[in-house]
Amino acid sequence: MASAASLQSPDEEPLPFEMLSSRKRSHAESVAAIVEEERQYFIPPVAPPLKKPDKVKYLSREYLSTMEKNMTICKPSPFTNDEEAVRESDACDYSTKITLDMARAGTAPRPIRVYADGIYDLFHQGHARQLMQAKNLFPNVYLLVGVNSDSMTHRRKGKTVMTEDERYEAVRHCRYVDEVVPDAPWELEDDFLEAHKIDFVAHDDIPYTTGSATDVYAHIKERGMFVSTERTEGVSTSDVVSRIVKDYDVYVRRNLARGYSAKELNVSYINEKKYRLQNKIDDLKKKGKEMMEDIEGKRTDLIQKWEEKSRDFIDAFLMLFGRDGRLTQYLAEKKDSVMMALSPPSSPKLGSQSSEDCNSPPAKTSKFDFSSRPGASLVDDDYSDDEEPGSI
């Protein structure tokens, strides 16, 4: 093995040993630092590969950044002024313009920043589907969502159910949203597009006019930055509000039963009493229905038990009195004795008596006739106290 001195050229002066050893140490330390840095960005496979790889592949920082974005979302989207959103905006080279053909072909050199805006009151599945379509318009989309403020919405369209803070939070917790732009403008100006480095604007293709004949997105369409999405038919914020208004009495009675006061629900004193009376009537109806169902269930059980007992009773009756029952068998065995018991033979006839004496009934006797009893001669038959005439 060549020594450290032999590696030098002949014309060079030999280096001191201390310098050679320090160079070796610095080289070893630099190698260890590189290995440690590469080890930090190495991600082992989830499952062992089928074949053992020849060389260990290390992942680049760009790949890790993309992989981090595609991981499961565990936190809400940032606002425009948050550090994460600012860092993403600074990393975007907006001087490189992306055309619609480049975006659809997937040849864009950077993430495509797509902007969608709305009021998003009572955030529902129609809103979520619109944002999902905007997120999946092109490969590698960074979706910015603008939400109008309360003052802007009340002036342009009307009163909202949710406050602006509630609507901001509802949108930033949608999985398709990468960044939320609060207090978004009603009409998009060029300065706003430049400030947020917006490449395309996503909205449904129906002209959006509020009190004027001009489409809000007309100039966006002229610049070729508009990309249409489809509306979800049958669901909108207006439809949800209409359902609530249609069943207003039902929801007021429900909230009164849950402990809300009439003042909180903006209900008059008379209507409050009326709704509470209706709630009590409904409770009585419900209890009566439950009682009838309970009675019906018990009646069904009673009939079922009676059917089971009746089957047992019929089986026992047939077993005892049927053609092959126990009583029939017993009568067959004891037929002679039973017949003799039911019809006994006639008494024997005496030879000294005539047929007339035998057939005639016995003579009637007095109640106090003692002639047939022993000692009857000693008894005087005359019980009368009257003496015969002529006797003294």
ROKOLMAR-660281 format. One record per residue (C-alpha): x, y, z; residue in one letter; residue number from 1. Coordinates in nm, 3 decimals. Layout:
r u = X&v = Y&w = Z&res = A&n = NUM
...
//
This chain:
r u = 0.000&v = 0.000&w = 0.000&res = M&n = 1
r u = 0.141&v = 0.340&w = -0.094&res = A&n = 2
r u = 0.229&v = 0.570&w = 0.185&res = S&n = 3
r u = 0.112&v = 0.924&w = 0.221&res = A&n = 4
r u = 0.456&v = 1.059&w = 0.119&res = A&n = 5
r u = 0.469&v = 0.848&w = -0.199&res = S&n = 6
r u = 0.145&v = 1.004&w = -0.321&res = L&n = 7
r u = 0.316&v = 1.343&w = -0.351&res = Q&n = 8
r u = 0.492&v = 1.455&w = -0.668&res = S&n = 9
r u = 0.872&v = 1.455&w = -0.669&res = P&n = 10
r u = 0.895&v = 1.830&w = -0.709&res = D&n = 11
r u = 0.686&v = 1.898&w = -0.399&res = E&n = 12
r u = 0.840&v = 1.932&w = -0.059&res = E&n = 13
r u = 0.746&v = 1.660&w = 0.185&res = P&n = 14
r u = 0.467&v = 1.757&w = 0.418&res = L&n = 15
r u = 0.504&v = 1.732&w = 0.790&res = P&n = 16
r u = 0.348&v = 1.429&w = 0.955&res = F&n = 17
r u = 0.111&v = 1.648&w = 1.158&res = E&n = 18
r u = -0.033&v = 1.798&w = 0.840&res = M&n = 19
r u = -0.078&v = 1.457&w = 0.681&res = L&n = 20
r u = -0.257&v = 1.319&w = 0.984&res = S&n = 21
r u = -0.483&v = 1.624&w = 1.011&res = S&n = 22
r u = -0.574&v = 1.590&w = 0.642&res = R&n = 23
r u = -0.667&v = 1.226&w = 0.699&res = K&n = 24
r u = -0.881&v = 1.318&w = 0.995&res = R&n = 25
r u = -1.060&v = 1.595&w = 0.806&res = S&n = 26
r u = -1.127&v = 1.359&w = 0.515&res = H&n = 27
r u = -1.268&v = 1.095&w = 0.752&res = A&n = 28
r u = -1.485&v = 1.351&w = 0.924&res = E&n = 29
r u = -1.619&v = 1.479&w = 0.592&res = S&n = 30
r u = -1.703&v = 1.124&w = 0.481&res = V&n = 31
r u = -1.882&v = 1.057&w = 0.811&res = A&n = 32
r u = -2.083&v = 1.379&w = 0.770&res = A&n = 33
r u = -2.189&v = 1.281&w = 0.417&res = I&n = 34
r u = -2.292&v = 0.934&w = 0.534&res = V&n = 35
r u = -2.487&v = 1.084&w = 0.825&res = E&n = 36
r u = -2.664&v = 1.328&w = 0.592&res = E&n = 37
r u = -2.756&v = 1.052&w = 0.349&res = E&n = 38
r u = -2.875&v = 0.835&w = 0.636&res = R&n = 39
r u = -3.119&v = 1.106&w = 0.746&res = Q&n = 40
r u = -3.291&v = 1.102&w = 0.408&res = Y&n = 41
r u = -3.298&v = 0.728&w = 0.366&res = F&n = 42
r u = -3.643&v = 0.570&w = 0.402&res = I&n = 43
r u = -3.650&v = 0.191&w = 0.438&res = P&n = 44
r u = -3.910&v = 0.004&w = 0.230&res = P&n = 45
r u = -4.247&v = -0.070&w = 0.390&res = V&n = 46
r u = -4.227&v = -0.439&w = 0.300&res = A&n = 47
r u = -3.912&v = -0.643&w = 0.229&res = P&n = 48
r u = -3.844&v = -0.664&w = -0.148&res = P&n = 49
r u = -3.869&v = -0.993&w = -0.331&res = L&n = 50
r u = -3.509&v = -0.964&w = -0.445&res = K&n = 51
r u = -3.228&v = -0.814&w = -0.245&res = K&n = 52
r u = -3.114&v = -0.495&w = -0.419&res = P&n = 53
r u = -2.754&v = -0.470&w = -0.527&res = D&n = 54
r u = -2.713&v = -0.113&w = -0.408&res = K&n = 55
r u = -2.897&v = 0.093&w = -0.150&res = V&n = 56
r u = -3.083&v = 0.380&w = -0.318&res = K&n = 57
r u = -3.102&v = 0.712&w = -0.139&res = Y&n = 58
r u = -3.394&v = 0.952&w = -0.190&res = L&n = 59
r u = -3.346&v = 1.310&w = -0.294&res = S&n = 60
r u = -3.488&v = 1.604&w = -0.108&res = R&n = 61
r u = -3.720&v = 1.688&w = -0.397&res = E&n = 62
r u = -3.864&v = 1.338&w = -0.388&res = Y&n = 63
r u = -3.910&v = 1.358&w = -0.011&res = L&n = 64
r u = -4.088&v = 1.694&w = -0.046&res = S&n = 65
r u = -4.329&v = 1.551&w = -0.305&res = T&n = 66
r u = -4.380&v = 1.242&w = -0.093&res = M&n = 67
r u = -4.457&v = 1.457&w = 0.212&res = E&n = 68
r u = -4.728&v = 1.642&w = 0.019&res = K&n = 69
r u = -4.891&v = 1.316&w = -0.088&res = N&n = 70
r u = -4.897&v = 1.173&w = 0.262&res = M&n = 71
r u = -5.216&v = 1.157&w = 0.468&res = T&n = 72
r u = -5.320&v = 1.504&w = 0.581&res = I&n = 73
r u = -5.303&v = 1.541&w = 0.958&res = C&n = 74
r u = -5.360&v = 1.916&w = 0.995&res = K&n = 75
r u = -5.577&v = 2.190&w = 0.841&res = P&n = 76
r u = -5.464&v = 2.394&w = 0.545&res = S&n = 77
r u = -5.269&v = 2.713&w = 0.618&res = P&n = 78
r u = -5.391&v = 3.066&w = 0.560&res = F&n = 79
r u = -5.219&v = 3.287&w = 0.304&res = T&n = 80
r u = -5.014&v = 3.473&w = 0.565&res = N&n = 81
r u = -4.895&v = 3.158&w = 0.744&res = D&n = 82
r u = -4.530&v = 3.064&w = 0.716&res = E&n = 83
r u = -4.599&v = 2.744&w = 0.528&res = E&n = 84
r u = -4.804&v = 2.923&w = 0.260&res = A&n = 85
r u = -4.547&v = 3.203&w = 0.229&res = V&n = 86
r u = -4.268&v = 2.950&w = 0.182&res = R&n = 87
r u = -4.465&v = 2.775&w = -0.090&res = E&n = 88
r u = -4.534&v = 3.103&w = -0.267&res = S&n = 89
r u = -4.168&v = 3.208&w = -0.254&res = D&n = 90
r u = -4.061&v = 2.875&w = -0.405&res = A&n = 91
r u = -4.289&v = 2.931&w = -0.706&res = C&n = 92
r u = -4.119&v = 3.084&w = -1.011&res = D&n = 93
r u = -4.412&v = 3.278&w = -1.150&res = Y&n = 94
r u = -4.202&v = 3.414&w = -1.432&res = S&n = 95
r u = -4.239&v = 3.071&w = -1.594&res = T&n = 96
r u = -4.585&v = 3.091&w = -1.743&res = K&n = 97
r u = -4.784&v = 2.769&w = -1.774&res = I&n = 98
r u = -5.025&v = 2.734&w = -2.062&res = T&n = 99
r u = -5.339&v = 2.525&w = -2.061&res = L&n = 100
r u = -5.183&v = 2.272&w = -2.300&res = D&n = 101
r u = -4.878&v = 2.231&w = -2.079&res = M&n = 102
r u = -5.094&v = 2.182&w = -1.773&res = A&n = 103
r u = -5.311&v = 1.918&w = -1.940&res = R&n = 104
r u = -5.010&v = 1.738&w = -2.085&res = A&n = 105
r u = -4.842&v = 1.726&w = -1.745&res = G&n = 106
r u = -4.526&v = 1.901&w = -1.867&res = T&n = 107
r u = -4.541&v = 2.198&w = -1.629&res = A&n = 108
r u = -4.200&v = 2.262&w = -1.470&res = P&n = 109
r u = -4.351&v = 2.356&w = -1.133&res = R&n = 110
r u = -4.670&v = 2.302&w = -0.928&res = P&n = 111
r u = -4.976&v = 2.455&w = -1.098&res = I&n = 112
r u = -5.149&v = 2.708&w = -0.874&res = R&n = 113
r u = -5.527&v = 2.682&w = -0.923&res = V&n = 114
r u = -5.763&v = 2.927&w = -0.751&res = Y&n = 115
r u = -6.128&v = 2.861&w = -0.657&res = A&n = 116
r u = -6.347&v = 3.100&w = -0.460&res = D&n = 117
r u = -6.691&v = 3.113&w = -0.303&res = G&n = 118
r u = -6.892&v = 3.188&w = 0.009&res = I&n = 119
r u = -6.909&v = 2.825&w = 0.130&res = Y&n = 120
r u = -7.193&v = 2.885&w = 0.375&res = D&n = 121
r u = -7.319&v = 2.564&w = 0.539&res = L&n = 122
r u = -7.034&v = 2.370&w = 0.379&res = F&n = 123
r u = -7.187&v = 2.063&w = 0.211&res = H&n = 124
r u = -7.098&v = 1.789&w = -0.036&res = Q&n = 125
r u = -7.155&v = 2.017&w = -0.334&res = G&n = 126
r u = -6.874&v = 2.244&w = -0.215&res = H&n = 127
r u = -6.646&v = 1.948&w = -0.146&res = A&n = 128
r u = -6.707&v = 1.801&w = -0.493&res = R&n = 129
r u = -6.628&v = 2.136&w = -0.657&res = Q&n = 130
r u = -6.298&v = 2.159&w = -0.470&res = L&n = 131
r u = -6.218&v = 1.797&w = -0.552&res = M&n = 132
r u = -6.264&v = 1.871&w = -0.924&res = Q&n = 133
r u = -6.042&v = 2.179&w = -0.898&res = A&n = 134
r u = -5.771&v = 1.977&w = -0.722&res = K&n = 135
r u = -5.774&v = 1.711&w = -0.994&res = N&n = 136
r u = -5.785&v = 1.937&w = -1.300&res = L&n = 137
r u = -5.413&v = 1.880&w = -1.376&res = F&n = 138
r u = -5.127&v = 1.680&w = -1.234&res = P&n = 139
r u = -4.941&v = 1.845&w = -0.945&res = N&n = 140
r u = -5.203&v = 2.109&w = -0.854&res = V&n = 141
r u = -5.162&v = 2.348&w = -0.561&res = Y&n = 142
r u = -5.518&v = 2.457&w = -0.477&res = L&n = 143
r u = -5.586&v = 2.799&w = -0.330&res = L&n = 144
r u = -5.943&v = 2.865&w = -0.209&res = V&n = 145
r u = -6.071&v = 3.217&w = -0.152&res = G&n = 146
r u = -6.354&v = 3.271&w = 0.096&res = V&n = 147
r u = -6.554&v = 3.595&w = 0.096&res = N&n = 148
r u = -6.595&v = 3.790&w = 0.419&res = S&n = 149
r u = -6.922&v = 3.862&w = 0.597&res = D&n = 150
r u = -6.933&v = 4.229&w = 0.500&res = S&n = 151
r u = -6.873&v = 4.151&w = 0.132&res = M&n = 152
r u = -7.127&v = 3.866&w = 0.125&res = T&n = 153
r u = -7.400&v = 4.056&w = 0.311&res = H&n = 154
r u = -7.362&v = 4.351&w = 0.077&res = R&n = 155
r u = -7.348&v = 4.150&w = -0.246&res = R&n = 156
r u = -7.568&v = 3.846&w = -0.184&res = K&n = 157
r u = -7.736&v = 3.848&w = 0.158&res = G&n = 158
r u = -7.708&v = 3.728&w = 0.513&res = K&n = 159
r u = -7.522&v = 3.404&w = 0.583&res = T&n = 160
r u = -7.596&v = 3.138&w = 0.843&res = V&n = 161
r u = -7.232&v = 3.086&w = 0.942&res = M&n = 162
r u = -6.987&v = 3.359&w = 1.030&res = T&n = 163
r u = -6.677&v = 3.420&w = 0.821&res = E&n = 164
r u = -6.451&v = 3.251&w = 1.079&res = D&n = 165
r u = -6.672&v = 2.945&w = 1.078&res = E&n = 166
r u = -6.665&v = 2.935&w = 0.699&res = R&n = 167
r u = -6.285&v = 2.974&w = 0.693&res = Y&n = 168
r u = -6.246&v = 2.681&w = 0.929&res = E&n = 169
r u = -6.490&v = 2.465&w = 0.732&res = A&n = 170
r u = -6.293&v = 2.517&w = 0.410&res = V&n = 171
r u = -5.944&v = 2.474&w = 0.555&res = R&n = 172
r u = -6.044&v = 2.135&w = 0.697&res = H&n = 173
r u = -6.133&v = 2.003&w = 0.351&res = C&n = 174
r u = -5.873&v = 1.752&w = 0.236&res = R&n = 175
r u = -5.843&v = 1.894&w = -0.117&res = Y&n = 176
r u = -5.748&v = 2.247&w = -0.007&res = V&n = 177
r u = -5.380&v = 2.345&w = 0.012&res = D&n = 178
r u = -5.422&v = 2.711&w = 0.112&res = E&n = 179
r u = -5.708&v = 2.938&w = 0.224&res = V&n = 180
r u = -5.729&v = 3.302&w = 0.115&res = V&n = 181
r u = -5.950&v = 3.485&w = 0.369&res = P&n = 182
r u = -6.145&v = 3.799&w = 0.278&res = D&n = 183
r u = -6.129&v = 3.713&w = -0.089&res = A&n = 184
r u = -6.240&v = 3.981&w = -0.339&res = P&n = 185
r u = -6.571&v = 3.951&w = -0.522&res = W&n = 186
r u = -6.408&v = 4.025&w = -0.860&res = E&n = 187
r u = -6.058&v = 3.906&w = -0.942&res = L&n = 188
r u = -5.821&v = 4.181&w = -1.051&res = E&n = 189
r u = -5.483&v = 4.135&w = -1.215&res = D&n = 190
r u = -5.301&v = 4.260&w = -0.906&res = D&n = 191
r u = -5.467&v = 3.989&w = -0.698&res = F&n = 192
r u = -5.371&v = 3.722&w = -0.952&res = L&n = 193
r u = -5.010&v = 3.841&w = -0.956&res = E&n = 194
r u = -4.983&v = 3.867&w = -0.578&res = A&n = 195
r u = -5.098&v = 3.507&w = -0.526&res = H&n = 196
r u = -4.922&v = 3.375&w = -0.841&res = K&n = 197
r u = -5.241&v = 3.221&w = -0.976&res = I&n = 198
r u = -5.217&v = 3.022&w = -1.299&res = D&n = 199
r u = -5.582&v = 2.920&w = -1.346&res = F&n = 200
r u = -5.922&v = 2.995&w = -1.191&res = V&n = 201
r u = -6.172&v = 2.710&w = -1.143&res = A&n = 202
r u = -6.549&v = 2.764&w = -1.131&res = H&n = 203
r u = -6.862&v = 2.630&w = -1.298&res = D&n = 204
r u = -6.925&v = 2.752&w = -1.651&res = D&n = 205
r u = -7.258&v = 2.923&w = -1.572&res = I&n = 206
r u = -7.220&v = 3.304&w = -1.593&res = P&n = 207
r u = -7.203&v = 3.439&w = -1.237&res = Y&n = 208
r u = -7.386&v = 3.771&w = -1.222&res = T&n = 209
r u = -7.507&v = 3.934&w = -0.900&res = T&n = 210
r u = -7.725&v = 4.235&w = -0.973&res = G&n = 211
r u = -7.553&v = 4.309&w = -1.304&res = S&n = 212
r u = -7.543&v = 4.161&w = -1.652&res = A&n = 213
r u = -7.164&v = 4.120&w = -1.650&res = T&n = 214
r u = -7.008&v = 3.786&w = -1.568&res = D&n = 215
r u = -6.763&v = 3.812&w = -1.280&res = V&n = 216
r u = -6.522&v = 3.573&w = -1.455&res = Y&n = 217
r u = -6.549&v = 3.734&w = -1.801&res = A&n = 218
r u = -6.198&v = 3.882&w = -1.813&res = H&n = 219
r u = -6.054&v = 3.558&w = -1.667&res = I&n = 220
r u = -6.209&v = 3.367&w = -1.956&res = K&n = 221
r u = -6.069&v = 3.621&w = -2.203&res = E&n = 222
r u = -5.718&v = 3.565&w = -2.071&res = R&n = 223
r u = -5.748&v = 3.186&w = -2.109&res = G&n = 224
r u = -5.707&v = 3.126&w = -1.735&res = M&n = 225
r u = -6.056&v = 2.990&w = -1.670&res = F&n = 226
r u = -6.116&v = 2.617&w = -1.618&res = V&n = 227
r u = -6.474&v = 2.500&w = -1.569&res = S&n = 228
r u = -6.602&v = 2.255&w = -1.309&res = T&n = 229
r u = -6.944&v = 2.090&w = -1.282&res = E&n = 230
r u = -7.209&v = 2.182&w = -1.027&res = R&n = 231
r u = -7.364&v = 1.913&w = -0.807&res = T&n = 232
r u = -7.731&v = 1.909&w = -0.897&res = E&n = 233
r u = -7.991&v = 1.888&w = -0.622&res = G&n = 234
r u = -7.781&v = 2.037&w = -0.344&res = V&n = 235
r u = -7.689&v = 2.396&w = -0.261&res = S&n = 236
r u = -7.688&v = 2.629&w = 0.037&res = T&n = 237
r u = -8.020&v = 2.776&w = -0.077&res = S&n = 238
r u = -8.174&v = 2.428&w = -0.087&res = D&n = 239
r u = -8.056&v = 2.354&w = 0.267&res = V&n = 240
r u = -8.199&v = 2.683&w = 0.394&res = V&n = 241
r u = -8.529&v = 2.610&w = 0.214&res = S&n = 242
r u = -8.556&v = 2.276&w = 0.392&res = R&n = 243
r u = -8.507&v = 2.445&w = 0.728&res = I&n = 244
r u = -8.767&v = 2.713&w = 0.650&res = V&n = 245
r u = -9.013&v = 2.451&w = 0.525&res = K&n = 246
r u = -8.995&v = 2.256&w = 0.853&res = D&n = 247
r u = -8.950&v = 2.560&w = 1.074&res = Y&n = 248
r u = -9.204&v = 2.450&w = 1.336&res = D&n = 249
r u = -9.044&v = 2.108&w = 1.366&res = V&n = 250
r u = -8.695&v = 2.247&w = 1.429&res = Y&n = 251
r u = -8.822&v = 2.511&w = 1.676&res = V&n = 252
r u = -9.010&v = 2.246&w = 1.876&res = R&n = 253
r u = -8.703&v = 2.021&w = 1.870&res = R&n = 254
r u = -8.474&v = 2.294&w = 2.000&res = N&n = 255
r u = -8.723&v = 2.395&w = 2.268&res = L&n = 256
r u = -8.732&v = 2.033&w = 2.385&res = A&n = 257
r u = -8.350&v = 2.032&w = 2.393&res = R&n = 258
r u = -8.336&v = 2.329&w = 2.632&res = G&n = 259
r u = -8.315&v = 2.634&w = 2.407&res = Y&n = 260
r u = -8.508&v = 2.937&w = 2.528&res = S&n = 261
r u = -8.772&v = 3.120&w = 2.329&res = A&n = 262
r u = -8.550&v = 3.427&w = 2.323&res = K&n = 263
r u = -8.262&v = 3.236&w = 2.165&res = E&n = 264
r u = -8.497&v = 3.104&w = 1.896&res = L&n = 265
r u = -8.669&v = 3.442&w = 1.846&res = N&n = 266
r u = -9.009&v = 3.291&w = 1.926&res = V&n = 267
r u = -9.296&v = 3.484&w = 2.085&res = S&n = 268
r u = -9.453&v = 3.386&w = 2.418&res = Y&n = 269
r u = -9.773&v = 3.253&w = 2.261&res = I&n = 270
r u = -9.587&v = 3.048&w = 2.000&res = N&n = 271
r u = -9.361&v = 2.910&w = 2.269&res = E&n = 272
r u = -9.660&v = 2.782&w = 2.468&res = K&n = 273
r u = -9.816&v = 2.642&w = 2.152&res = K&n = 274
r u = -9.497&v = 2.455&w = 2.058&res = Y&n = 275
r u = -9.451&v = 2.320&w = 2.410&res = R&n = 276
r u = -9.813&v = 2.197&w = 2.414&res = L&n = 277
r u = -9.757&v = 2.024&w = 2.082&res = Q&n = 278
r u = -9.444&v = 1.862&w = 2.222&res = N&n = 279
r u = -9.641&v = 1.727&w = 2.520&res = K&n = 280
r u = -9.914&v = 1.594&w = 2.290&res = I&n = 281
r u = -9.651&v = 1.424&w = 2.077&res = D&n = 282
r u = -9.495&v = 1.273&w = 2.389&res = D&n = 283
r u = -9.833&v = 1.136&w = 2.496&res = L&n = 284
r u = -9.892&v = 0.993&w = 2.149&res = K&n = 285
r u = -9.550&v = 0.834&w = 2.155&res = K&n = 286
r u = -9.607&v = 0.680&w = 2.498&res = K&n = 287
r u = -9.953&v = 0.556&w = 2.392&res = G&n = 288
r u = -9.805&v = 0.400&w = 2.081&res = K&n = 289
r u = -9.533&v = 0.232&w = 2.284&res = E&n = 290
r u = -9.795&v = 0.103&w = 2.530&res = M&n = 291
r u = -10.008&v = -0.038&w = 2.249&res = M&n = 292
r u = -9.705&v = -0.202&w = 2.097&res = E&n = 293
r u = -9.621&v = -0.349&w = 2.438&res = D&n = 294
r u = -9.976&v = -0.479&w = 2.478&res = I&n = 295
r u = -9.974&v = -0.615&w = 2.126&res = E&n = 296
r u = -9.648&v = -0.794&w = 2.200&res = G&n = 297
r u = -9.786&v = -0.942&w = 2.523&res = K&n = 298
r u = -10.105&v = -1.047&w = 2.342&res = R&n = 299
r u = -9.902&v = -1.217&w = 2.076&res = T&n = 300
r u = -9.701&v = -1.399&w = 2.343&res = D&n = 301
r u = -10.022&v = -1.502&w = 2.521&res = L&n = 302
r u = -10.176&v = -1.637&w = 2.201&res = I&n = 303
r u = -9.857&v = -1.822&w = 2.122&res = Q&n = 304
r u = -9.844&v = -1.976&w = 2.467&res = K&n = 305
r u = -10.216&v = -2.068&w = 2.443&res = W&n = 306
r u = -10.154&v = -2.238&w = 2.110&res = E&n = 307
r u = -9.871&v = -2.436&w = 2.260&res = E&n = 308
r u = -10.085&v = -2.535&w = 2.564&res = K&n = 309
r u = -10.383&v = -2.620&w = 2.343&res = S&n = 310
r u = -10.169&v = -2.856&w = 2.141&res = R&n = 311
r u = -10.059&v = -3.027&w = 2.461&res = D&n = 312
r u = -10.424&v = -3.046&w = 2.580&res = F&n = 313
r u = -10.545&v = -3.196&w = 2.251&res = I&n = 314
r u = -10.262&v = -3.448&w = 2.253&res = D&n = 315
r u = -10.345&v = -3.552&w = 2.611&res = A&n = 316
r u = -10.718&v = -3.578&w = 2.527&res = F&n = 317
r u = -10.654&v = -3.797&w = 2.223&res = L&n = 318
r u = -10.413&v = -4.007&w = 2.418&res = M&n = 319
r u = -10.683&v = -4.073&w = 2.677&res = L&n = 320
r u = -11.006&v = -4.078&w = 2.476&res = F&n = 321
r u = -10.893&v = -4.149&w = 2.123&res = G&n = 322
r u = -10.954&v = -4.464&w = 1.922&res = R&n = 323
r u = -10.628&v = -4.610&w = 2.042&res = D&n = 324
r u = -10.634&v = -4.425&w = 2.372&res = G&n = 325
r u = -10.580&v = -4.560&w = 2.716&res = R&n = 326
r u = -10.950&v = -4.559&w = 2.805&res = L&n = 327
r u = -11.038&v = -4.759&w = 2.494&res = T&n = 328
r u = -10.769&v = -5.011&w = 2.572&res = Q&n = 329
r u = -10.887&v = -5.037&w = 2.931&res = Y&n = 330
r u = -11.249&v = -5.090&w = 2.825&res = L&n = 331
r u = -11.142&v = -5.357&w = 2.579&res = A&n = 332
r u = -10.957&v = -5.538&w = 2.854&res = E&n = 333
r u = -11.235&v = -5.506&w = 3.114&res = K&n = 334
r u = -11.527&v = -5.545&w = 2.876&res = K&n = 335
r u = -11.692&v = -5.842&w = 3.050&res = D&n = 336
r u = -11.671&v = -5.707&w = 3.400&res = S&n = 337
r u = -11.788&v = -5.366&w = 3.287&res = V&n = 338
r u = -12.087&v = -5.517&w = 3.102&res = M&n = 339
r u = -12.187&v = -5.721&w = 3.409&res = M&n = 340
r u = -12.160&v = -5.409&w = 3.622&res = A&n = 341
r u = -12.376&v = -5.210&w = 3.386&res = L&n = 342
r u = -12.652&v = -5.481&w = 3.338&res = S&n = 343
r u = -12.668&v = -5.740&w = 3.632&res = P&n = 344
r u = -12.874&v = -6.069&w = 3.598&res = P&n = 345
r u = -13.237&v = -6.088&w = 3.728&res = S&n = 346
r u = -13.318&v = -6.222&w = 4.084&res = S&n = 347
r u = -13.418&v = -6.595&w = 4.118&res = P&n = 348
r u = -13.801&v = -6.675&w = 4.148&res = K&n = 349
r u = -13.958&v = -6.852&w = 4.456&res = L&n = 350
r u = -14.166&v = -7.167&w = 4.382&res = G&n = 351
r u = -14.435&v = -7.106&w = 4.659&res = S&n = 352
r u = -14.538&v = -6.776&w = 4.516&res = Q&n = 353
r u = -14.767&v = -6.741&w = 4.230&res = S&n = 354
r u = -14.690&v = -6.527&w = 3.940&res = S&n = 355
r u = -14.953&v = -6.278&w = 4.051&res = E&n = 356
r u = -14.802&v = -6.250&w = 4.397&res = D&n = 357
r u = -14.467&v = -6.203&w = 4.248&res = C&n = 358
r u = -14.587&v = -5.940&w = 4.011&res = N&n = 359
r u = -14.816&v = -5.759&w = 4.258&res = S&n = 360
r u = -14.658&v = -5.499&w = 4.482&res = P&n = 361
r u = -14.653&v = -5.554&w = 4.862&res = P&n = 362
r u = -14.956&v = -5.438&w = 5.068&res = A&n = 363
r u = -14.938&v = -5.099&w = 5.226&res = K&n = 364
r u = -14.900&v = -5.084&w = 5.605&res = T&n = 365
r u = -14.967&v = -4.813&w = 5.855&res = S&n = 366
r u = -14.690&v = -4.601&w = 5.979&res = K&n = 367
r u = -14.738&v = -4.735&w = 6.333&res = F&n = 368
r u = -14.815&v = -5.095&w = 6.242&res = D&n = 369
r u = -14.622&v = -5.311&w = 6.490&res = F&n = 370
r u = -14.795&v = -5.641&w = 6.415&res = S&n = 371
r u = -14.502&v = -5.778&w = 6.240&res = S&n = 372
r u = -14.260&v = -5.691&w = 6.518&res = R&n = 373
r u = -14.199&v = -5.924&w = 6.815&res = P&n = 374
r u = -14.404&v = -5.843&w = 7.121&res = G&n = 375
r u = -14.672&v = -5.675&w = 6.921&res = A&n = 376
r u = -14.945&v = -5.868&w = 7.119&res = S&n = 377
r u = -14.846&v = -5.688&w = 7.434&res = L&n = 378
r u = -14.928&v = -5.359&w = 7.284&res = V&n = 379
r u = -15.283&v = -5.236&w = 7.290&res = D&n = 380
r u = -15.394&v = -5.126&w = 6.950&res = D&n = 381
r u = -15.662&v = -4.900&w = 7.096&res = D&n = 382
r u = -15.511&v = -4.567&w = 7.183&res = Y&n = 383
r u = -15.838&v = -4.384&w = 7.215&res = S&n = 384
r u = -15.940&v = -4.236&w = 7.554&res = D&n = 385
r u = -16.311&v = -4.257&w = 7.471&res = D&n = 386
r u = -16.510&v = -4.543&w = 7.622&res = E&n = 387
r u = -16.768&v = -4.740&w = 7.447&res = E&n = 388
r u = -17.122&v = -4.619&w = 7.493&res = P&n = 389
r u = -17.301&v = -4.776&w = 7.780&res = G&n = 390
r u = -16.990&v = -4.837&w = 7.985&res = S&n = 391
r u = -16.961&v = -4.684&w = 8.325&res = I&n = 392
//
